[in-house]
Amino acid sequence: MSNPDQIQRILFDQIDVRGVVAGLENSYQEVLARHDYPDVLQRLLGEMLAAVSMLSSTLKFEGRLLLQAQGEGAVKLLMAECNHHRDLRAIARYDGEVADLAFNELLVNGRIALTIEPENGQRYQGVVPLEHDTLARCLQAYFEQSEQLGTSIQLAADGQRAAGLMLQVLPAEGTGEEDWNRISMLAATLRDHELLELDNESLLYRLFHEETCRLYEPQALTFKCDCSRERSAEALKFMTEQELLDMLTQQNGSIDVGCQFCNQQYHFDETDIRALFSEPGYLDEDGRMH
């Protein structure tokens, strides 16, 4: 894959179809380096990251897009998010041993949720049951049910690299069923190893050399967690000052708040806790409460 850590939108000049291709390598490895995930979850998180990267390319907003899969089996949650800066992060929650099963077997009685959180505006969430054996098929079903859009999604990940290709009928047009059938059938011939190994130009030629299509300028993808000491302090304020002081006594004078995404640890002592509930309280350049 010679186009790692970027997305590129695809323009078809003569038909009413849009597309996007995503490749991840360093950003994917940054996610996996922070947790010791089983192989099957490493692959699924790679697919989640590729998917949320591509989905974010279709939205014109400042904020974040979250893709979640929740279930009642050994795997409780898979979540990936991408913001308008193309910063990525992801996490999995699971109990015990995780067998190498189909997607819907890992997340028993599961559901897929796509959440848009704009910095200014109303939060939106769409949810559909998790009824298919791959993430790609579940997402295709989501768009068919929630958005009534013909959608083709291919996803692949191998623990080192992740990639995706998404094609959709343009919602403003709604014509050209024959064109869409042809394009989606061509996309379905793509194999995982091709998706992971071919550069974007070669991939487009491999699939659509008889079509008139081109790639937009690439947009870089990076791993970045937006956790902070300030946000962790605000989370502590859901408890009372006395509850936190009692917790300090039980925990040798320090409360540790960890970020589940990046494993960063933030430590708060009695001075920090008392300052948190005083007016004014502020964080100095070293992140200490005053």
C-alpha positions as CSV (number, residue, x, y, z in Angstrom):
1,M,0.0,0.0,0.0
2,S,1.7,3.2,-1.2
3,N,-1.0,5.5,0.1
4,P,-1.0,4.9,3.8
5,D,-2.5,7.3,6.4
6,Q,-4.7,9.2,4.0
7,I,-8.1,9.3,2.3
8,Q,-8.8,10.2,-1.3
9,R,-12.2,10.9,-2.7
10,I,-13.0,9.5,-6.1
11,L,-14.9,11.4,-8.8
12,F,-16.7,9.6,-11.6
13,D,-17.1,12.2,-14.4
14,Q,-20.0,10.6,-16.4
15,I,-22.1,8.7,-13.8
16,D,-23.9,9.6,-10.6
17,V,-21.6,7.8,-8.2
18,R,-19.1,9.1,-5.6
19,G,-16.4,7.2,-3.9
20,V,-13.6,7.3,-1.3
21,V,-10.6,5.1,-0.6
22,A,-8.7,5.0,2.7
23,G,-5.4,3.5,3.8
24,L,-4.0,3.4,7.3
25,E,-0.7,2.2,8.7
26,N,1.0,4.4,11.3
27,S,-2.3,5.7,12.6
28,Y,-3.5,2.1,12.9
29,Q,-0.4,1.0,14.7
30,E,-0.6,3.8,17.1
31,V,-4.1,2.5,18.2
32,L,-2.9,-1.1,18.6
33,A,0.3,-0.1,20.5
34,R,-1.7,1.1,23.4
35,H,-3.6,-2.1,24.2
36,D,-2.9,-5.8,23.9
37,Y,-5.8,-6.8,21.7
38,P,-6.5,-10.3,20.4
39,D,-5.8,-10.7,16.7
40,V,-9.4,-10.7,15.6
41,L,-10.0,-7.4,17.5
42,Q,-6.9,-5.9,15.9
43,R,-8.4,-6.6,12.5
44,L,-11.8,-5.4,13.4
45,L,-10.4,-2.1,14.8
46,G,-8.5,-1.6,11.6
47,E,-11.7,-2.0,9.6
48,M,-13.6,0.4,12.0
49,L,-10.8,3.0,11.5
50,A,-10.9,2.7,7.8
51,A,-14.7,2.9,7.8
52,V,-15.0,5.9,10.0
53,S,-12.3,7.7,8.0
54,M,-14.3,7.2,4.8
55,L,-17.6,8.1,6.3
56,S,-16.2,11.3,7.6
57,S,-15.2,12.4,4.1
58,T,-18.9,12.6,3.1
59,L,-19.8,15.1,5.9
60,K,-19.3,18.8,5.8
61,F,-19.1,19.8,9.4
62,E,-16.7,20.7,12.2
63,G,-16.9,18.1,15.0
64,R,-16.5,14.3,15.2
65,L,-18.0,11.2,13.7
66,L,-18.3,8.1,15.9
67,L,-18.8,4.5,14.7
68,Q,-19.9,2.1,17.4
69,A,-20.7,-1.6,17.4
70,Q,-22.1,-2.9,20.7
71,G,-23.1,-6.4,21.7
72,E,-23.8,-8.8,24.6
73,G,-21.2,-11.5,23.8
74,A,-17.5,-11.6,24.7
75,V,-17.0,-8.4,22.7
76,K,-19.0,-5.5,24.4
77,L,-17.9,-2.6,22.3
78,L,-15.9,-1.5,19.2
79,M,-15.6,2.2,18.7
80,A,-13.7,4.4,16.3
81,E,-14.0,8.1,15.7
82,C,-12.7,10.7,13.3
83,N,-12.9,14.5,13.6
84,H,-12.8,17.2,10.9
85,H,-9.0,17.4,11.3
86,R,-8.9,13.7,10.3
87,D,-7.6,12.8,13.8
88,L,-8.4,9.1,14.6
89,R,-8.7,7.0,17.7
90,A,-10.4,3.7,18.5
91,I,-11.0,1.3,21.4
92,A,-12.4,-2.2,22.0
93,R,-14.0,-3.6,25.2
94,Y,-14.2,-7.3,25.8
95,D,-14.3,-10.0,28.5
96,G,-12.2,-13.1,28.6
97,E,-11.1,-15.1,25.5
98,V,-12.3,-13.8,22.1
99,A,-12.7,-16.5,19.5
100,D,-12.1,-15.8,15.8
101,L,-15.8,-15.6,14.9
102,A,-17.9,-13.7,12.4
103,F,-18.7,-10.1,13.2
104,N,-22.3,-10.7,14.3
105,E,-21.3,-13.8,16.4
106,L,-18.7,-11.8,18.3
107,L,-21.3,-9.1,19.2
108,V,-24.3,-11.1,20.1
109,N,-27.6,-9.2,19.8
110,G,-25.5,-6.3,18.6
111,R,-26.3,-3.0,16.9
112,I,-24.4,-0.5,14.9
113,A,-24.6,3.2,15.7
114,L,-23.3,6.1,13.7
115,T,-23.2,9.4,15.6
116,I,-22.5,12.9,14.4
117,E,-21.3,15.4,17.0
118,P,-20.9,18.8,15.4
119,E,-19.1,21.5,17.4
120,N,-22.1,23.7,16.7
121,G,-25.4,22.1,16.1
122,Q,-27.5,19.2,17.1
123,R,-26.2,15.7,17.8
124,Y,-27.5,13.0,15.5
125,Q,-27.4,9.2,15.8
126,G,-28.6,6.5,13.6
127,V,-28.9,2.9,14.8
128,V,-29.5,-0.4,13.1
129,P,-29.4,-4.1,14.3
130,L,-26.1,-5.9,13.6
131,E,-27.4,-8.7,11.4
132,H,-24.5,-9.5,9.0
133,D,-21.3,-11.4,9.3
134,T,-18.9,-8.5,8.4
135,L,-18.7,-4.9,9.4
136,A,-18.8,-3.9,5.7
137,R,-22.1,-5.6,5.1
138,C,-23.6,-4.1,8.3
139,L,-22.6,-0.6,7.1
140,Q,-24.1,-1.3,3.7
141,A,-27.4,-2.3,5.4
142,Y,-27.2,0.8,7.5
143,F,-27.2,3.1,4.5
144,E,-29.8,1.1,2.7
145,Q,-32.2,1.3,5.7
146,S,-31.4,4.7,7.2
147,E,-30.4,6.7,4.2
148,Q,-31.9,4.8,1.3
149,L,-28.6,5.0,-0.6
150,G,-27.1,2.3,-2.7
151,T,-23.7,1.7,-1.0
152,S,-20.8,-0.6,-1.7
153,I,-18.1,-1.0,1.1
154,Q,-15.0,-3.1,1.1
155,L,-12.8,-3.3,4.3
156,A,-9.6,-5.1,5.1
157,A,-7.1,-5.2,7.9
158,D,-4.3,-7.5,8.9
159,G,-2.9,-6.1,12.1
160,Q,-0.3,-4.0,10.2
161,R,-2.3,-2.2,7.7
162,A,-6.0,-1.3,7.2
163,A,-7.8,-0.1,4.1
164,G,-11.3,0.6,2.7
165,L,-13.2,1.5,-0.4
166,M,-16.7,3.0,-0.3
167,L,-18.9,3.8,-3.3
168,Q,-22.4,5.4,-3.2
169,V,-25.1,6.6,-5.5
170,L,-25.3,10.4,-5.4
171,P,-28.3,11.2,-3.3
172,A,-29.2,14.3,-5.3
173,E,-29.6,12.3,-8.5
174,G,-31.2,9.0,-7.9
175,T,-30.8,7.9,-11.5
176,G,-28.6,5.5,-13.4
177,E,-29.4,2.1,-11.9
178,E,-27.6,0.3,-14.6
179,D,-24.5,2.4,-14.0
180,W,-24.7,1.7,-10.2
181,N,-25.1,-2.1,-10.8
182,R,-22.1,-2.1,-13.0
183,I,-19.9,-0.1,-10.6
184,S,-20.9,-2.1,-7.5
185,M,-20.3,-5.4,-9.3
186,L,-16.8,-4.3,-10.3
187,A,-16.1,-3.2,-6.7
188,A,-17.2,-6.6,-5.4
189,T,-14.4,-8.3,-7.4
190,L,-11.8,-6.6,-5.2
191,R,-9.8,-8.9,-2.9
192,D,-8.5,-8.1,0.6
193,H,-4.9,-8.4,-0.4
194,E,-5.4,-6.0,-3.4
195,L,-7.1,-3.5,-1.2
196,L,-4.2,-3.6,1.3
197,E,-1.4,-3.7,-1.2
198,L,-2.3,-1.7,-4.3
199,D,-1.7,2.1,-4.3
200,N,-4.8,4.2,-5.1
201,E,-4.1,4.8,-8.7
202,S,-3.5,1.1,-9.4
203,L,-6.6,0.2,-7.4
204,L,-8.8,2.5,-9.5
205,Y,-7.2,1.2,-12.8
206,R,-7.7,-2.4,-11.6
207,L,-11.4,-1.8,-11.0
208,F,-12.5,1.0,-13.3
209,H,-10.2,1.3,-16.2
210,E,-13.1,1.4,-18.5
211,E,-14.7,4.3,-16.6
212,T,-13.8,8.0,-16.5
213,C,-12.7,8.6,-12.9
214,R,-10.0,10.4,-11.0
215,L,-8.8,11.0,-7.5
216,Y,-9.1,14.2,-5.5
217,E,-6.1,15.5,-3.5
218,P,-5.3,13.2,-0.5
219,Q,-6.1,14.2,3.1
220,A,-3.8,13.0,5.8
221,L,-5.0,10.7,8.6
222,T,-3.3,10.7,12.0
223,F,-3.8,9.1,15.4
224,K,-4.6,11.8,18.0
225,C,-6.4,11.6,21.3
226,D,-8.0,14.7,22.5
227,C,-8.0,13.7,26.2
228,S,-6.5,16.3,28.6
229,R,-5.9,16.9,32.3
230,E,-8.6,19.6,32.2
231,R,-11.2,17.2,30.8
232,S,-10.3,14.6,33.3
233,A,-10.7,17.2,36.1
234,E,-14.2,18.0,34.8
235,A,-15.1,14.4,34.8
236,L,-14.2,14.2,38.5
237,K,-16.7,17.0,39.3
238,F,-19.5,14.5,38.8
239,M,-18.6,13.5,42.3
240,T,-18.7,15.8,45.4
241,E,-15.6,17.3,46.9
242,Q,-16.0,15.2,50.0
243,E,-16.4,11.9,48.0
244,L,-13.2,12.7,46.2
245,L,-11.3,13.5,49.4
246,D,-12.5,10.2,50.9
247,M,-11.3,8.5,47.8
248,L,-7.9,10.1,48.3
249,T,-7.6,8.7,51.8
250,Q,-8.4,5.2,50.4
251,Q,-5.9,5.5,47.5
252,N,-2.8,6.8,49.3
253,G,-3.4,10.4,48.5
254,S,-3.8,10.2,44.7
255,I,-6.7,9.8,42.3
256,D,-5.6,8.5,38.9
257,V,-7.8,9.1,35.9
258,G,-6.9,7.1,32.8
259,C,-7.9,7.7,29.2
260,Q,-9.3,4.5,27.7
261,F,-8.2,5.4,24.2
262,C,-4.5,6.3,24.7
263,N,-3.8,5.0,28.2
264,Q,-2.6,8.4,29.3
265,Q,-2.8,8.7,33.1
266,Y,-3.7,11.9,35.0
267,H,-2.9,12.2,38.7
268,F,-4.8,14.4,41.2
269,D,-3.8,15.0,44.8
270,E,-5.6,16.8,47.6
271,T,-4.4,20.3,46.4
272,D,-5.8,19.5,43.0
273,I,-9.2,18.3,44.4
274,R,-9.6,21.3,46.7
275,A,-8.7,23.7,43.8
276,L,-11.2,22.0,41.6
277,F,-14.1,23.0,43.8
278,S,-12.8,26.5,44.6
279,E,-13.3,29.7,42.7
280,P,-11.3,30.4,40.6
281,G,-9.5,27.2,39.8
282,Y,-7.2,26.9,36.8
283,L,-4.5,24.7,35.3
284,D,-1.0,25.9,35.0
285,E,1.3,25.2,32.0
286,D,2.3,21.9,33.6
287,G,-1.3,20.8,34.0
288,R,-1.5,21.4,37.7
289,M,-4.6,22.6,39.4
290,H,-4.5,25.9,41.4
